[in-house]
């Protein structure tokens, strides 16, 4: 079973899509590398500063793995007010 990655704001623009699937079991760092390899430097730059949520919870541990059926949200820094 895969993991759904959802992109928001600038991450969506950089990826050129609103969501996609990746294999489950990737670590946070491996997921970031996989997405960077798929979509290039523009998304890689966004991922360096983005927050990742794994099923709604901040995903900070680089060695934690994405669980099957999970949703990972990519949230770039937001500006405005």
PDB file of N, CA, C and O in Angstrom:
ATOM      1  N   UNK A   1       0.850  -1.181   0.000  1.00  0.00           N
ATOM      2  CA  UNK A   1       0.000   0.000   0.000  1.00  0.00           C
ATOM      3  C   UNK A   1       0.894   1.242   0.000  1.00  0.00           C
ATOM      4  O   UNK A   1       1.938   1.270   0.651  1.00  0.00           O
ATOM      5  N   UNK A   2       0.474   2.245  -0.726  1.00  0.00           N
ATOM      6  CA  UNK A   2       1.255   3.463  -0.880  1.00  0.00           C
ATOM      7  C   UNK A   2       0.899   4.519   0.157  1.00  0.00           C
ATOM      8  O   UNK A   2       0.007   4.344   0.986  1.00  0.00           O
ATOM      9  N   UNK A   3       1.629   5.614   0.074  1.00  0.00           N
ATOM     10  CA  UNK A   3       1.409   6.810   0.874  1.00  0.00           C
ATOM     11  C   UNK A   3       0.979   7.920  -0.086  1.00  0.00           C
ATOM     12  O   UNK A   3       1.548   8.054  -1.169  1.00  0.00           O
ATOM     13  N   UNK A   4      -0.007   8.705   0.298  1.00  0.00           N
ATOM     14  CA  UNK A   4      -0.437   9.848  -0.506  1.00  0.00           C
ATOM     15  C   UNK A   4       0.295  11.088  -0.031  1.00  0.00           C
ATOM     16  O   UNK A   4       0.281  11.408   1.157  1.00  0.00           O
ATOM     17  N   UNK A   5       0.933  11.782  -0.956  1.00  0.00           N
ATOM     18  CA  UNK A   5       1.602  13.050  -0.661  1.00  0.00           C
ATOM     19  C   UNK A   5       0.740  14.157  -1.245  1.00  0.00           C
ATOM     20  O   UNK A   5       0.435  14.159  -2.437  1.00  0.00           O
ATOM     21  N   UNK A   6       0.350  15.102  -0.391  1.00  0.00           N
ATOM     22  CA  UNK A   6      -0.457  16.244  -0.839  1.00  0.00           C
ATOM     23  C   UNK A   6       0.388  17.504  -0.745  1.00  0.00           C
ATOM     24  O   UNK A   6       1.073  17.738   0.251  1.00  0.00           O
ATOM     25  N   UNK A   7       0.330  18.307  -1.796  1.00  0.00           N
ATOM     26  CA  UNK A   7       1.107  19.547  -1.872  1.00  0.00           C
ATOM     27  C   UNK A   7       0.190  20.751  -1.706  1.00  0.00           C
ATOM     28  O   UNK A   7      -0.930  20.768  -2.217  1.00  0.00           O
ATOM     29  N   UNK A   8       0.675  21.754  -0.988  1.00  0.00           N
ATOM     30  CA  UNK A   8      -0.089  22.971  -0.767  1.00  0.00           C
ATOM     31  C   UNK A   8       0.727  24.184  -1.188  1.00  0.00           C
ATOM     32  O   UNK A   8       1.954  24.190  -1.087  1.00  0.00           O
ATOM     33  N   UNK A   9       0.023  25.215  -1.664  1.00  0.00           N
ATOM     34  CA  UNK A   9       0.606  26.520  -2.012  1.00  0.00           C
ATOM     35  C   UNK A   9       1.812  26.369  -2.933  1.00  0.00           C
ATOM     36  O   UNK A   9       1.706  25.746  -3.990  1.00  0.00           O
ATOM     37  N   UNK A  10       2.959  26.931  -2.546  1.00  0.00           N
ATOM     38  CA  UNK A  10       4.152  26.909  -3.384  1.00  0.00           C
ATOM     39  C   UNK A  10       4.667  25.509  -3.667  1.00  0.00           C
ATOM     40  O   UNK A  10       5.301  25.282  -4.698  1.00  0.00           O
ATOM     41  N   UNK A  11       4.408  24.573  -2.776  1.00  0.00           N
ATOM     42  CA  UNK A  11       4.821  23.190  -3.014  1.00  0.00           C
ATOM     43  C   UNK A  11       4.026  22.604  -4.180  1.00  0.00           C
ATOM     44  O   UNK A  11       4.571  21.861  -4.997  1.00  0.00           O
ATOM     45  N   UNK A  12       2.745  22.939  -4.253  1.00  0.00           N
ATOM     46  CA  UNK A  12       1.912  22.479  -5.366  1.00  0.00           C
ATOM     47  C   UNK A  12       2.433  23.035  -6.679  1.00  0.00           C
ATOM     48  O   UNK A  12       2.522  22.313  -7.672  1.00  0.00           O
ATOM     49  N   UNK A  13       2.771  24.294  -6.689  1.00  0.00           N
ATOM     50  CA  UNK A  13       3.299  24.901  -7.914  1.00  0.00           C
ATOM     51  C   UNK A  13       4.633  24.268  -8.314  1.00  0.00           C
ATOM     52  O   UNK A  13       4.874  24.023  -9.496  1.00  0.00           O
ATOM     53  N   UNK A  14       5.487  24.007  -7.344  1.00  0.00           N
ATOM     54  CA  UNK A  14       6.808  23.431  -7.629  1.00  0.00           C
ATOM     55  C   UNK A  14       6.708  21.987  -8.114  1.00  0.00           C
ATOM     56  O   UNK A  14       7.489  21.564  -8.967  1.00  0.00           O
ATOM     57  N   UNK A  15       5.749  21.227  -7.574  1.00  0.00           N
ATOM     58  CA  UNK A  15       5.581  19.830  -7.973  1.00  0.00           C
ATOM     59  C   UNK A  15       4.771  19.704  -9.264  1.00  0.00           C
ATOM     60  O   UNK A  15       4.861  18.697  -9.967  1.00  0.00           O
ATOM     61  N   UNK A  16       3.981  20.735  -9.566  1.00  0.00           N
ATOM     62  CA  UNK A  16       3.146  20.682 -10.757  1.00  0.00           C
ATOM     63  C   UNK A  16       1.931  19.778 -10.605  1.00  0.00           C
ATOM     64  O   UNK A  16       1.360  19.324 -11.596  1.00  0.00           O
ATOM     65  N   UNK A  17       1.546  19.523  -9.382  1.00  0.00           N
ATOM     66  CA  UNK A  17       0.386  18.671  -9.099  1.00  0.00           C
ATOM     67  C   UNK A  17      -0.050  18.899  -7.660  1.00  0.00           C
ATOM     68  O   UNK A  17       0.692  19.469  -6.861  1.00  0.00           O
ATOM     69  N   UNK A  18      -1.244  18.456  -7.340  1.00  0.00           N
ATOM     70  CA  UNK A  18      -1.746  18.637  -5.978  1.00  0.00           C
ATOM     71  C   UNK A  18      -1.472  17.428  -5.094  1.00  0.00           C
ATOM     72  O   UNK A  18      -1.406  17.556  -3.871  1.00  0.00           O
ATOM     73  N   UNK A  19      -1.313  16.248  -5.707  1.00  0.00           N
ATOM     74  CA  UNK A  19      -0.968  15.067  -4.913  1.00  0.00           C
ATOM     75  C   UNK A  19      -0.400  13.976  -5.801  1.00  0.00           C
ATOM     76  O   UNK A  19      -0.530  14.005  -7.025  1.00  0.00           O
ATOM     77  N   UNK A  20       0.236  13.010  -5.144  1.00  0.00           N
ATOM     78  CA  UNK A  20       0.784  11.842  -5.825  1.00  0.00           C
ATOM     79  C   UNK A  20       1.018  10.748  -4.796  1.00  0.00           C
ATOM     80  O   UNK A  20       0.878  10.971  -3.593  1.00  0.00           O
ATOM     81  N   UNK A  21       1.374   9.568  -5.279  1.00  0.00           N
ATOM     82  CA  UNK A  21       1.642   8.431  -4.397  1.00  0.00           C
ATOM     83  C   UNK A  21       3.122   8.091  -4.405  1.00  0.00           C
ATOM     84  O   UNK A  21       3.813   8.246  -5.412  1.00  0.00           O
ATOM     85  N   UNK A  22       3.589   7.622  -3.254  1.00  0.00           N
ATOM     86  CA  UNK A  22       4.952   7.111  -3.106  1.00  0.00           C
ATOM     87  C   UNK A  22       4.853   5.805  -2.319  1.00  0.00           C
ATOM     88  O   UNK A  22       3.858   5.569  -1.634  1.00  0.00           O
ATOM     89  N   UNK A  23       5.874   4.957  -2.411  1.00  0.00           N
ATOM     90  CA  UNK A  23       5.830   3.708  -1.650  1.00  0.00           C
ATOM     91  C   UNK A  23       5.846   3.968  -0.146  1.00  0.00           C
ATOM     92  O   UNK A  23       6.502   4.898   0.325  1.00  0.00           O
ATOM     93  N   UNK A  24       5.127   3.148   0.593  1.00  0.00           N
ATOM     94  CA  UNK A  24       5.178   3.203   2.049  1.00  0.00           C
ATOM     95  C   UNK A  24       6.535   2.700   2.518  1.00  0.00           C
ATOM     96  O   UNK A  24       7.242   2.011   1.783  1.00  0.00           O
ATOM     97  N   UNK A  25       6.889   3.048   3.740  1.00  0.00           N
ATOM     98  CA  UNK A  25       8.127   2.553   4.332  1.00  0.00           C
ATOM     99  C   UNK A  25       9.332   3.439   4.138  1.00  0.00           C
ATOM    100  O   UNK A  25      10.398   3.157   4.687  1.00  0.00           O
ATOM    101  N   UNK A  26       9.190   4.514   3.363  1.00  0.00           N
ATOM    102  CA  UNK A  26      10.302   5.451   3.193  1.00  0.00           C
ATOM    103  C   UNK A  26      10.496   6.251   4.478  1.00  0.00           C
ATOM    104  O   UNK A  26       9.524   6.616   5.138  1.00  0.00           O
ATOM    105  N   UNK A  27      11.734   6.519   4.827  1.00  0.00           N
ATOM    106  CA  UNK A  27      11.982   7.438   5.932  1.00  0.00           C
ATOM    107  C   UNK A  27      11.642   8.847   5.464  1.00  0.00           C
ATOM    108  O   UNK A  27      11.448   9.085   4.272  1.00  0.00           O
ATOM    109  N   UNK A  28      11.574   9.768   6.402  1.00  0.00           N
ATOM    110  CA  UNK A  28      11.298  11.167   6.045  1.00  0.00           C
ATOM    111  C   UNK A  28      12.342  11.669   5.052  1.00  0.00           C
ATOM    112  O   UNK A  28      11.998  12.280   4.041  1.00  0.00           O
ATOM    113  N   UNK A  29      13.622  11.413   5.342  1.00  0.00           N
ATOM    114  CA  UNK A  29      14.686  11.876   4.451  1.00  0.00           C
ATOM    115  C   UNK A  29      14.615  11.205   3.086  1.00  0.00           C
ATOM    116  O   UNK A  29      14.847  11.859   2.070  1.00  0.00           O
ATOM    117  N   UNK A  30      14.299   9.916   3.042  1.00  0.00           N
ATOM    118  CA  UNK A  30      14.185   9.204   1.770  1.00  0.00           C
ATOM    119  C   UNK A  30      12.995   9.710   0.966  1.00  0.00           C
ATOM    120  O   UNK A  30      13.061   9.788  -0.261  1.00  0.00           O
ATOM    121  N   UNK A  31      11.912  10.054   1.647  1.00  0.00           N
ATOM    122  CA  UNK A  31      10.753  10.615   0.967  1.00  0.00           C
ATOM    123  C   UNK A  31      11.115  11.950   0.322  1.00  0.00           C
ATOM    124  O   UNK A  31      10.792  12.189  -0.842  1.00  0.00           O
ATOM    125  N   UNK A  32      11.781  12.811   1.074  1.00  0.00           N
ATOM    126  CA  UNK A  32      12.198  14.112   0.543  1.00  0.00           C
ATOM    127  C   UNK A  32      13.108  13.913  -0.665  1.00  0.00           C
ATOM    128  O   UNK A  32      12.963  14.615  -1.666  1.00  0.00           O
ATOM    129  N   UNK A  33      14.040  12.971  -0.587  1.00  0.00           N
ATOM    130  CA  UNK A  33      14.942  12.711  -1.712  1.00  0.00           C
ATOM    131  C   UNK A  33      14.182  12.179  -2.926  1.00  0.00           C
ATOM    132  O   UNK A  33      14.445  12.591  -4.056  1.00  0.00           O
ATOM    133  N   UNK A  34      13.247  11.271  -2.693  1.00  0.00           N
ATOM    134  CA  UNK A  34      12.443  10.718  -3.788  1.00  0.00           C
ATOM    135  C   UNK A  34      11.661  11.812  -4.503  1.00  0.00           C
ATOM    136  O   UNK A  34      11.642  11.865  -5.732  1.00  0.00           O
ATOM    137  N   UNK A  35      11.018  12.683  -3.731  1.00  0.00           N
ATOM    138  CA  UNK A  35      10.236  13.765  -4.326  1.00  0.00           C
ATOM    139  C   UNK A  35      11.134  14.759  -5.052  1.00  0.00           C
ATOM    140  O   UNK A  35      10.770  15.258  -6.117  1.00  0.00           O
ATOM    141  N   UNK A  36      12.300  15.050  -4.489  1.00  0.00           N
ATOM    142  CA  UNK A  36      13.256  15.954  -5.136  1.00  0.00           C
ATOM    143  C   UNK A  36      13.737  15.357  -6.455  1.00  0.00           C
ATOM    144  O   UNK A  36      13.848  16.069  -7.453  1.00  0.00           O
ATOM    145  N   UNK A  37      14.021  14.061  -6.467  1.00  0.00           N
ATOM    146  CA  UNK A  37      14.466  13.394  -7.694  1.00  0.00           C
ATOM    147  C   UNK A  37      13.378  13.414  -8.757  1.00  0.00           C
ATOM    148  O   UNK A  37      13.674  13.592  -9.939  1.00  0.00           O
ATOM    149  N   UNK A  38      12.148  13.236  -8.364  1.00  0.00           N
ATOM    150  CA  UNK A  38      11.025  13.213  -9.315  1.00  0.00           C
ATOM    151  C   UNK A  38      10.765  14.576  -9.943  1.00  0.00           C
ATOM    152  O   UNK A  38      10.465  14.674 -11.133  1.00  0.00           O
ATOM    153  N   UNK A  39      10.883  15.635  -9.127  1.00  0.00           N
ATOM    154  CA  UNK A  39      10.399  16.945  -9.570  1.00  0.00           C
ATOM    155  C   UNK A  39      11.469  18.018  -9.712  1.00  0.00           C
ATOM    156  O   UNK A  39      11.162  19.122 -10.162  1.00  0.00           O
ATOM    157  N   UNK A  40      12.691  17.737  -9.353  1.00  0.00           N
ATOM    158  CA  UNK A  40      13.780  18.662  -9.606  1.00  0.00           C
ATOM    159  C   UNK A  40      14.045  19.682  -8.512  1.00  0.00           C
ATOM    160  O   UNK A  40      13.483  19.640  -7.417  1.00  0.00           O
ATOM    161  N   UNK A  41      14.929  20.598  -8.870  1.00  0.00           N
ATOM    162  CA  UNK A  41      15.465  21.576  -7.912  1.00  0.00           C
ATOM    163  C   UNK A  41      14.420  22.520  -7.328  1.00  0.00           C
ATOM    164  O   UNK A  41      14.524  22.920  -6.168  1.00  0.00           O
ATOM    165  N   UNK A  42      13.420  22.874  -8.116  1.00  0.00           N
ATOM    166  CA  UNK A  42      12.412  23.809  -7.602  1.00  0.00           C
ATOM    167  C   UNK A  42      11.699  23.209  -6.388  1.00  0.00           C
ATOM    168  O   UNK A  42      11.562  23.869  -5.358  1.00  0.00           O
ATOM    169  N   UNK A  43      11.245  21.959  -6.509  1.00  0.00           N
ATOM    170  CA  UNK A  43      10.590  21.329  -5.368  1.00  0.00           C
ATOM    171  C   UNK A  43      11.604  21.020  -4.274  1.00  0.00           C
ATOM    172  O   UNK A  43      11.281  21.134  -3.092  1.00  0.00           O
ATOM    173  N   UNK A  44      12.803  20.636  -4.635  1.00  0.00           N
ATOM    174  CA  UNK A  44      13.834  20.350  -3.623  1.00  0.00           C
ATOM    175  C   UNK A  44      14.046  21.570  -2.734  1.00  0.00           C
ATOM    176  O   UNK A  44      14.197  21.432  -1.521  1.00  0.00           O
ATOM    177  N   UNK A  45      14.060  22.760  -3.325  1.00  0.00           N
ATOM    178  CA  UNK A  45      14.214  23.986  -2.548  1.00  0.00           C
ATOM    179  C   UNK A  45      13.050  24.212  -1.599  1.00  0.00           C
ATOM    180  O   UNK A  45      13.248  24.636  -0.460  1.00  0.00           O
ATOM    181  N   UNK A  46      11.848  23.935  -2.056  1.00  0.00           N
ATOM    182  CA  UNK A  46      10.667  24.077  -1.198  1.00  0.00           C
ATOM    183  C   UNK A  46      10.724  23.070  -0.055  1.00  0.00           C
ATOM    184  O   UNK A  46      10.426  23.410   1.090  1.00  0.00           O
ATOM    185  N   UNK A  47      11.104  21.835  -0.364  1.00  0.00           N
ATOM    186  CA  UNK A  47      11.143  20.789   0.661  1.00  0.00           C
ATOM    187  C   UNK A  47      12.142  21.095   1.772  1.00  0.00           C
ATOM    188  O   UNK A  47      11.964  20.651   2.906  1.00  0.00           O
ATOM    189  N   UNK A  48      13.189  21.848   1.454  1.00  0.00           N
ATOM    190  CA  UNK A  48      14.190  22.201   2.469  1.00  0.00           C
ATOM    191  C   UNK A  48      13.604  23.069   3.575  1.00  0.00           C
ATOM    192  O   UNK A  48      14.085  23.037   4.707  1.00  0.00           O
ATOM    193  N   UNK A  49      12.574  23.841   3.259  1.00  0.00           N
ATOM    194  CA  UNK A  49      11.995  24.767   4.234  1.00  0.00           C
ATOM    195  C   UNK A  49      10.566  24.404   4.633  1.00  0.00           C
ATOM    196  O   UNK A  49       9.982  25.048   5.504  1.00  0.00           O
ATOM    197  N   UNK A  50      10.005  23.378   4.000  1.00  0.00           N
ATOM    198  CA  UNK A  50       8.615  23.005   4.241  1.00  0.00           C
ATOM    199  C   UNK A  50       8.461  22.203   5.527  1.00  0.00           C
ATOM    200  O   UNK A  50       9.400  21.568   6.006  1.00  0.00           O
ATOM    201  N   UNK A  51       7.265  22.253   6.062  1.00  0.00           N
ATOM    202  CA  UNK A  51       6.870  21.360   7.156  1.00  0.00           C
ATOM    203  C   UNK A  51       6.182  20.152   6.528  1.00  0.00           C
ATOM    204  O   UNK A  51       5.417  20.285   5.572  1.00  0.00           O
ATOM    205  N   UNK A  52       6.463  18.976   7.077  1.00  0.00           N
ATOM    206  CA  UNK A  52       5.778  17.768   6.634  1.00  0.00           C
ATOM    207  C   UNK A  52       4.902  17.260   7.768  1.00  0.00           C
ATOM    208  O   UNK A  52       5.332  17.190   8.919  1.00  0.00           O
ATOM    209  N   UNK A  53       3.680  16.909   7.431  1.00  0.00           N
ATOM    210  CA  UNK A  53       2.759  16.319   8.390  1.00  0.00           C
ATOM    211  C   UNK A  53       2.483  14.886   7.957  1.00  0.00           C
ATOM    212  O   UNK A  53       2.178  14.635   6.791  1.00  0.00           O
ATOM    213  N   UNK A  54       2.589  13.949   8.887  1.00  0.00           N
ATOM    214  CA  UNK A  54       2.264  12.541   8.629  1.00  0.00           C
ATOM    215  C   UNK A  54       0.961  12.264   9.347  1.00  0.00           C
ATOM    216  O   UNK A  54       0.915  12.199  10.575  1.00  0.00           O
ATOM    217  N   UNK A  55      -0.100  12.102   8.566  1.00  0.00           N
ATOM    218  CA  UNK A  55      -1.449  11.939   9.126  1.00  0.00           C
ATOM    219  C   UNK A  55      -1.777  13.035  10.127  1.00  0.00           C
ATOM    220  O   UNK A  55      -2.323  12.769  11.197  1.00  0.00           O
ATOM    221  N   UNK A  56      -1.438  14.273   9.769  1.00  0.00           N
ATOM    222  CA  UNK A  56      -1.799  15.436  10.571  1.00  0.00           C
ATOM    223  C   UNK A  56      -0.866  15.785  11.709  1.00  0.00           C
ATOM    224  O   UNK A  56      -1.098  16.758  12.425  1.00  0.00           O
ATOM    225  N   UNK A  57       0.198  14.994  11.887  1.00  0.00           N
ATOM    226  CA  UNK A  57       1.150  15.225  12.975  1.00  0.00           C
ATOM    227  C   UNK A  57       2.495  15.635  12.386  1.00  0.00           C
ATOM    228  O   UNK A  57       2.973  15.023  11.430  1.00  0.00           O
ATOM    229  N   UNK A  58       3.105  16.674  12.960  1.00  0.00           N
ATOM    230  CA  UNK A  58       4.408  17.138  12.458  1.00  0.00           C
ATOM    231  C   UNK A  58       5.386  15.969  12.392  1.00  0.00           C
ATOM    232  O   UNK A  58       5.550  15.224  13.357  1.00  0.00           O
ATOM    233  N   UNK A  59       6.032  15.823  11.236  1.00  0.00           N
ATOM    234  CA  UNK A  59       6.954  14.712  10.988  1.00  0.00           C
ATOM    235  C   UNK A  59       8.356  15.276  10.958  1.00  0.00           C
ATOM    236  O   UNK A  59       8.806  15.770   9.924  1.00  0.00           O
ATOM    237  N   UNK A  60       9.046  15.208  12.069  1.00  0.00           N
ATOM    238  CA  UNK A  60      10.377  15.807  12.197  1.00  0.00           C
ATOM    239  C   UNK A  60      11.497  14.775  12.258  1.00  0.00           C
ATOM    240  O   UNK A  60      12.633  15.076  11.891  1.00  0.00           O
ATOM    241  N   UNK A  61      11.193  13.565  12.715  1.00  0.00           N
ATOM    242  CA  UNK A  61      12.202  12.525  12.877  1.00  0.00           C
ATOM    243  C   UNK A  61      12.638  12.014  11.501  1.00  0.00           C
ATOM    244  O   UNK A  61      11.836  11.400  10.798  1.00  0.00           O
ATOM    245  N   UNK A  62      13.892  12.255  11.102  1.00  0.00           N
ATOM    246  CA  UNK A  62      14.335  11.861   9.765  1.00  0.00           C
ATOM    247  C   UNK A  62      14.381  10.355   9.547  1.00  0.00           C
ATOM    248  O   UNK A  62      14.423   9.897   8.405  1.00  0.00           O
ATOM    249  N   UNK A  63      14.375   9.578  10.629  1.00  0.00           N
ATOM    250  CA  UNK A  63      14.443   8.124  10.478  1.00  0.00           C
ATOM    251  C   UNK A  63      13.080   7.438  10.613  1.00  0.00           C
ATOM    252  O   UNK A  63      12.975   6.228  10.415  1.00  0.00           O
ATOM    253  N   UNK A  64      12.041   8.199  10.949  1.00  0.00           N
ATOM    254  CA  UNK A  64      10.696   7.630  11.049  1.00  0.00           C
ATOM    255  C   UNK A  64      10.186   7.298   9.650  1.00  0.00           C
ATOM    256  O   UNK A  64      10.465   8.024   8.696  1.00  0.00           O
ATOM    257  N   UNK A  65       9.441   6.203   9.530  1.00  0.00           N
ATOM    258  CA  UNK A  65       8.979   5.763   8.214  1.00  0.00           C
ATOM    259  C   UNK A  65       7.520   6.118   7.973  1.00  0.00           C
ATOM    260  O   UNK A  65       6.712   6.193   8.898  1.00  0.00           O
ATOM    261  N   UNK A  66       7.211   6.333   6.701  1.00  0.00           N
ATOM    262  CA  UNK A  66       5.839   6.602   6.283  1.00  0.00           C
ATOM    263  C   UNK A  66       5.058   5.299   6.302  1.00  0.00           C
ATOM    264  O   UNK A  66       5.458   4.317   5.676  1.00  0.00           O
ATOM    265  N   UNK A  67       3.955   5.294   7.014  1.00  0.00           N
ATOM    266  CA  UNK A  67       3.161   4.091   7.193  1.00  0.00           C
ATOM    267  C   UNK A  67       2.215   3.866   6.009  1.00  0.00           C
ATOM    268  O   UNK A  67       1.732   4.831   5.418  1.00  0.00           O
ATOM    269  N   UNK A  68       1.947   2.616   5.659  1.00  0.00           N
ATOM    270  CA  UNK A  68       1.034   2.319   4.556  1.00  0.00           C
ATOM    271  C   UNK A  68      -0.322   2.994   4.755  1.00  0.00           C
ATOM    272  O   UNK A  68      -0.897   2.950   5.843  1.00  0.00           O
ATOM    273  N   UNK A  69      -0.820   3.614   3.695  1.00  0.00           N
ATOM    274  CA  UNK A  69      -2.112   4.281   3.740  1.00  0.00           C
ATOM    275  C   UNK A  69      -2.094   5.669   4.347  1.00  0.00           C
ATOM    276  O   UNK A  69      -3.132   6.328   4.408  1.00  0.00           O
ATOM    277  N   UNK A  70      -0.942   6.123   4.793  1.00  0.00           N
ATOM    278  CA  UNK A  70      -0.830   7.446   5.423  1.00  0.00           C
ATOM    279  C   UNK A  70      -0.942   8.553   4.376  1.00  0.00           C
ATOM    280  O   UNK A  70      -0.806   8.325   3.174  1.00  0.00           O
ATOM    281  N   UNK A  71      -1.192   9.746   4.876  1.00  0.00           N
ATOM    282  CA  UNK A  71      -1.172  10.956   4.056  1.00  0.00           C
ATOM    283  C   UNK A  71      -0.077  11.854   4.598  1.00  0.00           C
ATOM    284  O   UNK A  71      -0.011  12.114   5.800  1.00  0.00           O
ATOM    285  N   UNK A  72       0.779  12.324   3.709  1.00  0.00           N
ATOM    286  CA  UNK A  72       1.836  13.261   4.059  1.00  0.00           C
ATOM    287  C   UNK A  72       1.513  14.590   3.384  1.00  0.00           C
ATOM    288  O   UNK A  72       1.393  14.662   2.161  1.00  0.00           O
ATOM    289  N   UNK A  73       1.375  15.632   4.185  1.00  0.00           N
ATOM    290  CA  UNK A  73       1.118  16.967   3.664  1.00  0.00           C
ATOM    291  C   UNK A  73       2.426  17.755   3.633  1.00  0.00           C
ATOM    292  O   UNK A  73       3.188  17.761   4.600  1.00  0.00           O
ATOM    293  N   UNK A  74       2.669  18.419   2.502  1.00  0.00           N
ATOM    294  CA  UNK A  74       3.847  19.264   2.333  1.00  0.00           C
ATOM    295  C   UNK A  74       3.388  20.708   2.412  1.00  0.00           C
ATOM    296  O   UNK A  74       2.694  21.199   1.521  1.00  0.00           O
ATOM    297  N   UNK A  75       3.778  21.389   3.487  1.00  0.00           N
ATOM    298  CA  UNK A  75       3.337  22.751   3.760  1.00  0.00           C
ATOM    299  C   UNK A  75       4.514  23.710   3.725  1.00  0.00           C
ATOM    300  O   UNK A  75       5.312  23.742   4.662  1.00  0.00           O
ATOM    301  N   UNK A  76       4.635  24.487   2.665  1.00  0.00           N
ATOM    302  CA  UNK A  76       5.711  25.471   2.640  1.00  0.00           C
ATOM    303  C   UNK A  76       5.418  26.596   3.622  1.00  0.00           C
ATOM    304  O   UNK A  76       4.280  26.737   4.068  1.00  0.00           O
ATOM    305  N   UNK A  77       6.414  27.393   3.965  1.00  0.00           N
ATOM    306  CA  UNK A  77       6.145  28.534   4.849  1.00  0.00           C
ATOM    307  C   UNK A  77       5.106  29.449   4.208  1.00  0.00           C
ATOM    308  O   UNK A  77       5.156  29.726   3.009  1.00  0.00           O
ATOM    309  N   UNK A  78       4.179  29.904   5.015  1.00  0.00           N
ATOM    310  CA  UNK A  78       3.133  30.797   4.542  1.00  0.00           C
ATOM    311  C   UNK A  78       3.443  32.216   4.956  1.00  0.00           C
ATOM    312  O   UNK A  78       4.005  32.447   6.026  1.00  0.00           O
ATOM    313  N   UNK A  79       3.084  33.161   4.122  1.00  0.00           N
ATOM    314  CA  UNK A  79       3.277  34.577   4.446  1.00  0.00           C
ATOM    315  C   UNK A  79       1.923  35.249   4.404  1.00  0.00           C
ATOM    316  O   UNK A  79       0.960  34.696   3.873  1.00  0.00           O
ATOM    317  N   UNK A  80       1.853  36.414   4.950  1.00  0.00           N
ATOM    318  CA  UNK A  80       0.611  37.169   4.884  1.00  0.00           C
ATOM    319  C   UNK A  80       0.035  37.387   6.261  1.00  0.00           C
ATOM    320  O   UNK A  80       0.652  37.078   7.280  1.00  0.00           O
ATOM    321  N   UNK A  81      -1.147  37.920   6.261  1.00  0.00           N
ATOM    322  CA  UNK A  81      -1.778  38.129   7.550  1.00  0.00           C
ATOM    323  C   UNK A  81      -2.990  38.985   7.451  1.00  0.00           C
ATOM    324  O   UNK A  81      -3.639  39.255   8.461  1.00  0.00           O
TER     325      UNK A  81
END
